[in-house]
């Protein structure tokens, strides 16, 4: 009798445990799929860092990888014509939100059917390129971070004049596939010519064109190099920096971590902070906010980094005033 009662109690206990496990499982949400359209190559140091920044931003907003979300990444490896197909791939695997850090990728994400929300992580002039209606009221399904690169690029000329006042010819590396790059180059031409400087535009569409671009820089007899910010060029900045040192050409860029990879000077909004801020927009959308109602944000700080080790390699004395202004001095 006692054993029968114990057996019934055990069955009841086990049945209750099974019920609670089933109930808990039903209460758990499946992780949402997020998509990232990356301009870099898979496994590159830049791509690895950008993905880490996305995950950090999501974690800062209470979203834990594997539990709350799965990040699906597709890599264009510097080839912008791949973005439409990559965006469709992400749509096919069921992503709920797409994250992108270049204009062409955002536009590809905006054209998937049926549409999904799009978070811009680091995009120049989203209003001028018609990605959003306005910064305060973006409308549609797109929001995120605008970089102001088009406004701050001319400041590189001021830094160059202070650091290498004798320079006369500037080789400007840019990607014409990025809609903001050609206007930036034209603006640099006008501003440079007003002070007796000559700009030599050097096209760099894909990583495979880098050696050709280097030959064009040498042929231009440039005294300095400017690298216009572009997501497709991010994977190449270490090679560009090494080339500039080898040919004793001071190199400047608005890509914020350019100096960390050996460039002489970088002046721009923090790419890492912009990517982490993407977590805020993603969480708000997952919580039910309409992307078009979330104002597009601009960085609150423009960071200046100077590589003093590179300066010594180039036999350049960086003025004390610039060193004092710098947020980061790399020895």
Secondary structure in CASP SS format (residue, H / E / C, confidence):
PFRMAT SS
TARGET T0000
AUTHOR 0000-0000-0000
METHOD secondary structure of the structure
MODEL  1
X C 1.00
X H 1.00
X H 1.00
X H 1.00
X H 1.00
X H 1.00
X H 1.00
X H 1.00
X H 1.00
X H 1.00
X H 1.00
X H 1.00
X H 1.00
X H 1.00
X H 1.00
X H 1.00
X H 1.00
X H 1.00
X H 1.00
X H 1.00
X H 1.00
X H 1.00
X H 1.00
X H 1.00
X H 1.00
X H 1.00
X H 1.00
X C 1.00
X C 1.00
X C 1.00
X C 1.00
X E 1.00
X E 1.00
X E 1.00
X E 1.00
X E 1.00
X E 1.00
X E 1.00
X C 1.00
X C 1.00
X C 1.00
X C 1.00
X C 1.00
X C 1.00
X H 1.00
X H 1.00
X H 1.00
X H 1.00
X H 1.00
X H 1.00
X H 1.00
X H 1.00
X H 1.00
X H 1.00
X H 1.00
X H 1.00
X H 1.00
X H 1.00
X H 1.00
X H 1.00
X C 1.00
X C 1.00
X C 1.00
X C 1.00
X E 1.00
X C 1.00
X C 1.00
X C 1.00
X E 1.00
X E 1.00
X E 1.00
X E 1.00
X E 1.00
X E 1.00
X E 1.00
X C 1.00
X C 1.00
X C 1.00
X C 1.00
X H 1.00
X H 1.00
X H 1.00
X H 1.00
X H 1.00
X H 1.00
X H 1.00
X H 1.00
X H 1.00
X H 1.00
X H 1.00
X H 1.00
X H 1.00
X C 1.00
X C 1.00
X C 1.00
X C 1.00
X E 1.00
X E 1.00
X E 1.00
X E 1.00
X C 1.00
X C 1.00
X H 1.00
X H 1.00
X H 1.00
X H 1.00
X H 1.00
X H 1.00
X H 1.00
X H 1.00
X C 1.00
X C 1.00
X C 1.00
X C 1.00
X C 1.00
X C 1.00
X E 1.00
X E 1.00
X E 1.00
X E 1.00
X E 1.00
X E 1.00
X E 1.00
X C 1.00
X C 1.00
X C 1.00
X C 1.00
X C 1.00
X C 1.00
X C 1.00
X C 1.00
X C 1.00
X C 1.00
X C 1.00
X C 1.00
X C 1.00
X C 1.00
X C 1.00
X C 1.00
X C 1.00
X C 1.00
X E 1.00
X E 1.00
X E 1.00
X E 1.00
X E 1.00
X C 1.00
X C 1.00
X H 1.00
X H 1.00
X H 1.00
X H 1.00
X C 1.00
X C 1.00
X H 1.00
X H 1.00
X H 1.00
X H 1.00
X H 1.00
X H 1.00
X H 1.00
X H 1.00
X H 1.00
X C 1.00
X C 1.00
X C 1.00
X C 1.00
X C 1.00
X E 1.00
X E 1.00
X E 1.00
X E 1.00
X E 1.00
X E 1.00
X C 1.00
X C 1.00
X C 1.00
X C 1.00
X H 1.00
X H 1.00
X H 1.00
X H 1.00
X H 1.00
X H 1.00
X H 1.00
X H 1.00
X H 1.00
X H 1.00
X H 1.00
X H 1.00
X H 1.00
X H 1.00
X H 1.00
X C 1.00
X C 1.00
X C 1.00
X C 1.00
X E 1.00
X E 1.00
X E 1.00
X E 1.00
X E 1.00
X E 1.00
X C 1.00
X C 1.00
X C 1.00
X H 1.00
X H 1.00
X H 1.00
X H 1.00
X H 1.00
X H 1.00
X H 1.00
X H 1.00
X H 1.00
X H 1.00
X H 1.00
X H 1.00
X H 1.00
X C 1.00
X C 1.00
X C 1.00
X C 1.00
X E 1.00
X E 1.00
X E 1.00
X E 1.00
X C 1.00
X C 1.00
X C 1.00
X H 1.00
X H 1.00
X H 1.00
X H 1.00
X H 1.00
X H 1.00
X H 1.00
X H 1.00
X H 1.00
X H 1.00
X H 1.00
X H 1.00
X H 1.00
X H 1.00
X H 1.00
X H 1.00
X C 1.00
X C 1.00
X C 1.00
X E 1.00
X E 1.00
X E 1.00
X E 1.00
X C 1.00
X C 1.00
X C 1.00
X C 1.00
X C 1.00
X H 1.00
X H 1.00
X H 1.00
X C 1.00
X C 1.00
X C 1.00
X E 1.00
X E 1.00
X E 1.00
X E 1.00
X E 1.00
X C 1.00
X H 1.00
X H 1.00
X H 1.00
X H 1.00
X H 1.00
X H 1.00
X H 1.00
X H 1.00
X H 1.00
X H 1.00
X H 1.00
X H 1.00
X H 1.00
X H 1.00
X H 1.00
X H 1.00
X C 1.00
X C 1.00
X C 1.00
X C 1.00
X H 1.00
X H 1.00
X H 1.00
X C 1.00
X C 1.00
X C 1.00
X E 1.00
X E 1.00
X C 1.00
X C 1.00
X C 1.00
X E 1.00
X E 1.00
X E 1.00
X E 1.00
X E 1.00
X E 1.00
X H 1.00
X H 1.00
X H 1.00
X H 1.00
X H 1.00
X H 1.00
X C 1.00
X C 1.00
X C 1.00
X C 1.00
X C 1.00
X C 1.00
X H 1.00
X H 1.00
X H 1.00
X H 1.00
X H 1.00
X H 1.00
X C 1.00
X C 1.00
X E 1.00
X E 1.00
X E 1.00
X C 1.00
END
